[in-house]
Amino acid sequence: MAELILQAAAVLIFFGILFTVIRLVKGPTLIDRIVAIDVLTVISIGMIALYAHVADRFIYLDVALVYGLLSFLAVLAIARFLEKGL
């Protein structure tokens, strides 16, 4: 049962990546593309967490946490730049 859930999660992550890349390529504005890149970072954090569970190496969760923090700070910096410049 657990393997089925892990496979379903992997398939959903794949579809998330697929649709996000489509939005990244098709996005009419710069804001759409930035949001798509942010969603890709969230999806990659999910992939890291899934791999940490499968490999029984929970140190990767620390990597996912730091990656999430850096992604959040990057989005804040980009939003500030787009709003009024640095």
C-alpha positions as CSV (number, residue, x, y, z in Angstrom):
1,M,0.0,0.0,0.0
2,A,2.8,2.4,0.8
3,E,4.5,1.7,-2.5
4,L,1.3,2.6,-4.3
5,I,1.1,5.9,-2.5
6,L,4.7,6.7,-3.3
7,Q,4.1,5.9,-7.0
8,A,1.0,8.1,-7.0
9,A,3.0,10.9,-5.4
10,A,5.7,10.6,-8.0
11,V,3.1,10.7,-10.9
12,L,1.5,13.8,-9.4
13,I,4.9,15.5,-9.1
14,F,5.6,14.7,-12.7
15,F,2.3,16.2,-13.8
16,G,3.0,19.2,-11.6
17,I,6.4,19.7,-13.4
18,L,4.8,19.2,-16.8
19,F,2.1,21.8,-16.3
20,T,4.4,24.3,-14.6
21,V,6.9,24.1,-17.5
22,I,4.1,24.7,-19.9
23,R,3.1,27.9,-17.9
24,L,6.8,28.9,-17.8
25,V,7.1,28.7,-21.6
26,K,3.6,30.1,-22.4
27,G,3.3,32.7,-19.6
28,P,2.5,36.0,-21.3
29,T,4.0,38.2,-18.6
30,L,7.2,38.2,-16.5
31,I,5.1,37.7,-13.3
32,D,3.6,34.5,-14.7
33,R,7.1,33.1,-15.4
34,I,8.4,34.1,-11.9
35,V,5.5,32.4,-10.3
36,A,6.1,29.3,-12.4
37,I,9.7,29.2,-11.3
38,D,8.6,29.5,-7.7
39,V,6.2,26.6,-8.2
40,L,9.0,24.5,-9.6
41,T,11.1,25.2,-6.5
42,V,8.2,24.0,-4.3
43,I,7.8,20.9,-6.5
44,S,11.5,20.2,-6.2
45,I,11.2,20.5,-2.4
46,G,8.5,17.9,-2.6
47,M,10.8,15.7,-4.7
48,I,13.6,16.0,-2.1
49,A,11.2,15.1,0.7
50,L,9.9,12.1,-1.2
51,Y,13.4,11.0,-1.9
52,A,14.3,11.4,1.7
53,H,11.5,9.1,2.6
54,V,12.3,6.5,0.0
55,A,16.0,6.4,0.8
56,D,15.5,6.6,4.6
57,R,17.9,9.5,4.7
58,F,16.1,12.2,6.6
59,I,19.1,14.6,6.5
60,Y,17.7,15.5,3.1
61,L,14.8,17.2,4.8
62,D,17.3,19.8,6.1
63,V,18.4,20.4,2.6
64,A,14.7,20.9,1.5
65,L,14.2,23.3,4.4
66,V,17.2,25.4,3.4
67,Y,16.2,25.3,-0.2
68,G,12.7,26.5,0.7
69,L,14.1,29.4,2.7
70,L,16.4,30.5,-0.1
71,S,13.6,30.2,-2.6
72,F,11.4,32.4,-0.4
73,L,14.1,35.0,0.0
74,A,14.7,35.0,-3.8
75,V,11.0,35.6,-4.5
76,L,10.9,38.5,-2.0
77,A,14.0,40.0,-3.7
78,I,12.5,39.7,-7.2
79,A,9.2,41.1,-6.0
80,R,10.9,44.1,-4.5
81,F,12.9,44.6,-7.7
82,L,9.8,44.5,-9.9
83,E,7.9,46.8,-7.6
84,K,10.4,49.7,-7.3
85,G,13.9,48.4,-8.1
86,L,16.8,47.7,-5.8
